[in-house]
């Protein structure tokens, strides 16, 4: 998911998710708005007699100091909600739900009786996509590798002035997806498709972490499921976009179909846990929904 989006509207969604899905949203603690970016100023401190000071050295009246903290950068703001998700939900137990509810997603594991046939079937699908889809979709695949959130921004015409809380929601989806995907990639340790079948020859990478679940799928579905709370009228379009971004990772040859399905499953479980246990995040969803009412 490495999600570096450069949104060019004061949002800077450039998160570099490390998993392929970056956001250009100010990059956390850098968090410098584009309009307040780098501007050099040369000062001369060895002043001669009767020379004007190099800079104004007076303090503003104390009343002018008040409330000069924000508005917070949306990517930093989302970290406050991220702590609630980590603290209040048992997101790290979702593996048990996969084993119980969707055990077929784990048929690639070598302790399963027909694992080789299952993997071979998934590889054949990727070989077919390589022949029929990859070249045609390559520009889209490359753009979505690190800049996928821009597609949601474009779909909904999100802008930082009117939709600040919506942008926080989007950043939160990316951040939760980063942590959860990394955790389960380490938990399952599935090799990438091109390590199993080198002839798949992905045009880049594959990304330097395990395959299962697909981080792009997980983050895409978190993005759409969260934004559905803010703007339910967009539900069909949001689901369509999540499916498309996730499937493009199969077209690229860097994920199996079961990786993609697992990303969607885990995203759904994460949202359910949030709705049950995270009042601050639910309040954020409501505040974002007010921007679309």
Buried (B, 14 or more C-beta within 10 A) or exposed (E): BBBBBBBEBBBBBBBBBBBBBBBBBBBBEEBEEEEEEEEEEEEEEEEEEEEEEEEEEEEEEEEEEEEEEEEBBBBBBBBBBBEBBEEBBEBEEBBEBBEEEBEEBBBBEEEBEEBEEBBEBBBEBBBEBBEEBBEEBBEBBBEBBBBBBBBBBEBBEBBBEEBBBBBBBBBBBBBBBBBBBBBBBEBBEBBBBBEBBEEBEBEEBBBEBBBBBBBBBBBBBBBBBBBBBBBEEBEEBBBEBBBBBBBBBBBBBBBBBBBBBBBBBBBBBBBEBBBEBBEEBBEBBEBBBEBBE
